[in-house]
Amino acid sequence: MLKISIITVNYNNLEGLQKTIESLGSQTWQEFEHIVIDGGSTDGSVAFLESKSHQFSYWISEPDLGVYHAMNKGIAKAEGTYLLFLNSGDHLYSNTVLEQQQHQITDQAIIYFNLQVVEGNSTFIKDYPEVLSFSYFVTDTLPHPATFIAKSVLEQTKGYKEDFKILSDWKFFIDSICKLQVSYKKVDSTLSTFYIGGMSSDPANRGIKQHEKQQVLQQEYALFVQDSTEAVYYKNIVATFKKSRIIKLLVQLRFLNRF
């Protein structure tokens, strides 16, 4: 059975698409299928895909309803046990990373790695925690370009919520971990490179992100939000109390040292 399917979604991002496909074509381990879902691009992407069609197990270019609709189309065509979404512009960390890490892709439903993030001239490695919790997902998420997901879990959640513009992948992760309680594993190694500048990092979309997140939290996790808020509140009180005691002690010691 095929182990890994890599899905790339693209729309009018020829330069990014070329970068992604070059990265996958250069891998020293090629035991994966590559699926490309293009949204009907008009910037030369389609001609490029036609020239590289021998590298894909499946590709199509047609209008869609947005990025998550396109990702769901990729899921439907994938034959791998595990799926990785490496959208146009993203690429793997090195030409040997799949060869080095493919043995890790087993047993657990969600397997996530660290992510190299590039923002302008700044580059850093984003590290993710080994233990995931509801409070973690209130403020953060997992990196879809560096996370292998069992196809069976995506089928269980019926894929991604298509009427969301930005945070459907976040909703999938919080539902899978906190509601379905699927198994997961952190691999402390860097898998992919992500360039800030897409929809989710666009300041103009902050309001949409906040609305989508609040919709999920209030409608599906209201009790969890209340408990999490109370826990943070009491944690801050305890921290403040301890800090005040330390300050008082330091003042007393300073006073005594004057004599």
Rosetta blueprint (number, residue, H / E / L):
1 M L
2 L L
3 K L
4 I E
5 S E
6 I E
7 I E
8 T E
9 V E
10 N E
11 Y L
12 N L
13 N L
14 L H
15 E H
16 G H
17 L H
18 Q H
19 K H
20 T H
21 I H
22 E H
23 S H
24 L H
25 G H
26 S L
27 Q L
28 T L
29 W L
30 Q L
31 E L
32 F E
33 E E
34 H E
35 I E
36 V E
37 I E
38 D E
39 G L
40 G L
41 S L
42 T L
43 D L
44 G L
45 S H
46 V H
47 A H
48 F H
49 L H
50 E H
51 S H
52 K L
53 S H
54 H H
55 Q H
56 F L
57 S L
58 Y E
59 W E
60 I E
61 S E
62 E L
63 P L
64 D L
65 L L
66 G L
67 V H
68 Y H
69 H H
70 A H
71 M H
72 N H
73 K H
74 G H
75 I H
76 A H
77 K H
78 A L
79 E L
80 G L
81 T L
82 Y E
83 L E
84 L E
85 F E
86 L L
87 N L
88 S L
89 G L
90 D L
91 H E
92 L E
93 Y L
94 S L
95 N L
96 T L
97 V H
98 L H
99 E H
100 Q H
101 Q H
102 Q H
103 H H
104 Q H
105 I L
106 T L
107 D L
108 Q L
109 A L
110 I E
111 I E
112 Y E
113 F E
114 N E
115 L E
116 Q E
117 V E
118 V E
119 E E
120 G L
121 N L
122 S E
123 T E
124 F E
125 I E
126 K E
127 D L
128 Y L
129 P L
130 E L
131 V L
132 L L
133 S L
134 F H
135 S H
136 Y H
137 F H
138 V H
139 T H
140 D L
141 T L
142 L L
143 P L
144 H H
145 P H
146 A H
147 T E
148 F E
149 I E
150 A E
151 K H
152 S H
153 V H
154 L H
155 E H
156 Q H
157 T L
158 K L
159 G L
160 Y L
161 K L
162 E L
163 D L
164 F L
165 K L
166 I L
167 L L
168 S H
169 D H
170 W H
171 K H
172 F H
173 F H
174 I H
175 D H
176 S H
177 I H
178 C H
179 K H
180 L L
181 Q L
182 V L
183 S L
184 Y E
185 K E
186 K E
187 V E
188 D E
189 S E
190 T E
191 L E
192 S E
193 T E
194 F E
195 Y E
196 I L
197 G L
198 G L
199 M H
200 S H
201 S H
202 D L
203 P H
204 A H
205 N H
206 R H
207 G H
208 I H
209 K H
210 Q H
211 H H
212 E H
213 K H
214 Q H
215 Q H
216 V H
217 L H
218 Q H
219 Q H
220 E H
221 Y L
222 A H
223 L H
224 F H
225 V H
226 Q H
227 D H
228 S H
229 T H
230 E H
231 A H
232 V H
233 Y H
234 Y H
235 K H
236 N H
237 I H
238 V H
239 A H
240 T H
241 F H
242 K H
243 K H
244 S H
245 R H
246 I H
247 I H
248 K H
249 L H
250 L H
251 V H
252 Q H
253 L H
254 R H
255 F H
256 L H
257 N L
258 R L
259 F L
